[in-house]
Amino acid sequence: YITKPVDMSVLLLKVKTFYRIYEQNRKLIEIQKALLDEIEFRRQAERKKDEFISIASHELKTPLTSVKGYMQLLERSIDKGDTNTVKRHLGKAQIQLEKLNELIADLLDISKIESGKLKFNKKYFSIDELLDNVVDIIHQSNPEFKIIRNGASSQEIYADEMRIEQVIINFLTNAIKYSPGTDEIHINLDNRGDQIYLGVRDFGIGIEPEQQKSVFDKFYRVEETAIHFQGLGIGLYISSEIIKRHGGEVGVKSKLKEGSEFYFVLPVDSGLEID
């Protein structure tokens, strides 16, 4: 058997061809993986959207059903001339209408965010005075809760006062909602140079570490609490977008069964609006 001499040019060509095939195959595998990841992402997004539509339908239907019931009771009470009962039913119907209005406002905000039409009316205002107003609002509907303020700020900030109020109210109502068995909420305010830190601390159920990074995502609801607590999973997302578009940031610090602190850091002068 006679060994044929190796032609180095042919060998080199074969090596290059093999390497090219190998690289093409590797790239195809990467593209395939990316496509599968994209399909899974879209599937999850569709699932969340379907879940959101189902929850939204239920959340919108609940106050409407309640209002319908109170209207029927009102009709009977009016026929009987029972003024006190009429006032009581009107008050309860008003609460349900306010819930419905809040749900619709959140859905409209989502639409504005998605279409880039969320606008801000910025002006200088006192964060301390805004907190006074917000605490009064929360106390009216939750008189059993003690809201303790830590820190103060003499600075005025340049932002949309109504939208910042919306964020703080969202943080406070969530703190109350997810704190069964407790009656105390802390608001922590701190000047940090040209920034303001505001955190809302509760002593409720807390959040698992792996879920904390997702709580500001659109439609996200912590699975363990979704059964027990109502909500659309959009309040924190809207709050996050408001703060980000003021050039700030949001976050959460939490320990399971010890409570959470949802916070934002906002520039004192958020003159630059972020798209």
N, C-alpha and C positions, 0 to 999 in steps of 0.2 A: 504494500500500500504506500503510495507516494503522496506526501502532503503537498497540496497546492500552495504556492506562495501567496501570502496575503497582500492584496492590493489596498494600500492604505487609503487611497482616494475613495474606493468603493466602500470600505469599512466606515470611513468618516461620513459618507453620504447616508449609509444605513443608520448610523448612530444619530445623525441629525434628523432623519425621517422618524426614527423611533421617538426621539425627544419631542418632535413637533406633534406627533400623535398623542404622546403622553400629556403634553401641555393642553392640547385641544380637549382631551378627555377630562382633564382636571377642571378646565374652565366650564365645560358642559355640566359637570357635577355641581360646581358652584352656582351656575345659573339655575339648575334644577332645584337646588336647595333654596335659593332666593325666591324662586317662584312658589315653592311649597310654603315657605314662610309667609309670603304675601297672601296666598290663598287662605292660610290659617288665620292671618290677621284680619282679612276681610270677613271671614266666616265669624270670627269672634265679634267684630264690629257689628255685623248684621244681627247676631244673637243679642248683643247689648241693645241695639236699636229696637228689635222686636220686644225685648223685655221692658224697655223704657215705654214703648207705646202702650203695652198692656198695663203697666203700673200707672202711667199718666191717665189712661182711660178710667181706671179704678179711682184714682185720687180726685179726678174731676167729677166723677159720678157721685162720690160720697157726699160732698157738701150740697150738691144739687138735690139728692134724695132727702137729705136732712131738711133743706129749705122747703121742699114740697110737703114734707110731714108737718113742719111748723105752720105752713100756710093753712093746711087742713084744720089744725088745732085752733089757729087764729079765727077761722071762719066760725067754728063752733062757739068759741069764747065770745066773739062779737055778738052772735045771736043771743047768747045768754046775758050780755051786758056786763061781763066780768072784766073790768078795766085792768085790774092788777095782773091777771093771767095773760091778757093781751100784751101788756108791756113786757112780761117775762118772755113770752114766745117771740116777740119782736126782737128782743135783745139777743136771744139764741140764734134766730135767723140771721141777724146782722153779723154775728161771729162767723157763721158758715159762709156768708157772702164775702167777708173779708178774706177767709181762707181761699175761696175760689179766685178772688181777685189777685192774691199773691201767687197762686199757681199759674194763672194766665200771664202775669207780669214776668215770671221766671221763664216761661216758654217764649215770650216775646224777646226777652234778653238773649236767649240762646240763638234765636233767629238773627238778631242784630249782630251778635258776635260772629256767627258763621258767615254773614254777608259783609262784614267789615263796616257796619253802620252804627256801631255803638259809639255815640258821641258824648263828650264831656263838657260841662259848663264849669270851668275852673275859676276859682276866686280865692282870696286869702280869708281864712277863718281860723278860729281857735279850736284846737282839738279837745281842750278841756271842756269848753262850753258844749261841743258836740257830744262828748261823753255824758255830760249832765243830762242832756235831752234823751240820749239813748237809754240811759239807766232808768229815767222816768217812764219811758215807753215800755220797757221790759217789766218794770215793777207793776204797772197797771194790769198786765195779763198774768204775772207770776209773783203775786205779793208775798208768797211764802219763801221766796229765795232771797238770801242776803247777797248783795253784790258789793264786794269789797274792792276799792280802788287803791292800788299801790303805785306811787309815783305821780308826777305831774309834769306838765310842759307849759312854759310861758310863751312858747313860740307859736306863731301863726303858720299854717302850711298852705301852700298853693295847690289846690286840687279841687275835684268835684265833690262838694260837701255831701250832697244827697247820695252819691255812689259810695263814698267812704262810710257813711252812716249805714247803708245797705249791707256792706261787708261786716261791720261790727255787730249789727243786729243778727246777721246770719251766724256769726261765731257764737254769740250769746244764746240764741235759741237752740243751736245744736248742743251747746254745753248743758243747757237745762234738759233737753230731750234725752241725752245719753248719760244722765246722772240720776237714775232712779235711786231713791233712798237717801239722797243728799240734799242739802238746802243752801249750799254756799258756792259762789262763783267769784273768782278773782280777776280783775282787769289790771294788767301790768303795763305801765307806760314809762318809757325811758327816752331821754334825749341822747342821741348818739352822733354828736357833731352836726352834720348837715342832713341827718336822717332821724326819723322817729320810729321807735319800736313799740308796737302795741300787741299784747298777747292776752288771750282769754283762757284762763285756767279753770278746769273743772276737776272734780274728784269722783268721776264716774267709772264707767266700765273699761276705758282705755282701748288701745288699738294694738294689734299684733305688729311687731317690727316689719315683717315682710309686706304688710298691707298699707303701711304709712306712706310709701312712695306713690300709691295709686289713689289716695283719697281725694286729690284735686282733679282727677281725670273725669271727663264728661261721662255721665251715666253710671259712675262707679258707686256701688253700695257694698259695704262690708257684709259678706254672706251670712256670717253668724248673727248679725243684728238685723238684717233685712226683714226677717220674719216678724220680729217684735216691734220694730220702729218704722213708722210710715215715712215716705219721702221719695222724691224722684231721682235723687242722685245728681242734681245739677246745681244746688246752692253753692257748694264749695268750688265747683268749676267756674261759675259766674264770678264769685268773689276773687278767685285766682286771676281771672282775665282782667278784672277791673284794676287790681293792684299792679299786675304786670304792665298794663297799658298806661299806668302812671309812672313807670320806670322803677317800680318796687319789686319785692319778692314776698312769697308766702311760704309757710312751713308749719310743721307740727312736731311737737315733742310729746311722747306718750309712753306710758308703761301700763301693761295689761292689769286691770283691776285696781289701778292707782289713779287713773285719770289722764287727761290730755291738756296740752296748751297749744291752741291754734294761734298763730301770730302772723303779722306782716311787718315788713320794714319798708318805710316810705320816705322818699326824698322830701325835704322841707319845701323845696321848690321843684315841683314836677312839671316844669314848663314844656319839656319835650314829651310829646305824646307818641307812644310806641304803637306801631301797627301790628 
